[in-house]
Amino acid sequence: MPEESKLTTKQRLLLDALISEEAMGDLRTAMRLTEYSENTKVAYTTRELREEIREAKETLLAMYAPKAAYS
């Protein structure tokens, strides 16, 4: 992730949760897992972490593409 030092610990945890098997790319689920307030808007979080979320998405695709190809 670019400029990872600019991210807070909570943001790094959110990105890890985003690609976890529990969240499977669902940002709201990842936010719940990392104890973001239910009042925090997904759009705000997305805007704030846009590039990092793109990279997390690419990681998620790379993780599951081989399995999907064999299904």
N, C-alpha and C positions, 0 to 999 in steps of 0.2 A: 504494500500500500504506500502511495507516495506520501512523503512528509509525515510519516506515522507519529513523529514526535509532537506534531501539532494536535493530535487527537488526545482527548481525555481518556482515562482508564475506562470510564463508562461507555464511551463511544467505541473503543476497541472491543469491549465485551459485547456490545450490540452487533458489531460486524461479525464476530465469532459466532454469536447466537444465530445470526441471519443464515449462515451456511450449515447450521447444525441440523441433525436429523429431526429434531423436534420442530423447528421453525420451517425448514425446507424452503427458505427464500421468502417467507411471509414476514414482512416488516413489522406488522402489528404484533404478531406472535413473538418475534425477536425482542420487541420493545417490552412486552410483558415479562419475558424471561429475564431481562436485565433491569427490571423494576423501574422503567420509565413511568411517569405518571400517566394514567388513563386519559388525562386531559391534554397530553402532548400530542400535537397534530402530526400525523404521518407526513404530511406535505412539508412541514417545517424540518423534520428530521431528514427527509429525503433531500431537501434543498441544501441543508447543512453538510451532508455527507455524500453528495452526488457522485463524485469520482470514486470514493472508497466503496460505495454500494455497487457501482459498475464493476469494479475489480472483484468484489465478493461474488457477484453474479457470474462472472467468468470462471471463478474457482468452483462454484456450485455446478455449473455446466460441465466443467472438466471432470468433476467427481462422478457425476451421474450419467454422462454421455455413453461411456462404454457399456454400462449395465442396460441402459435404454436400447442400445443397438442390438443387444442379444435378446431382448424381450419380444 
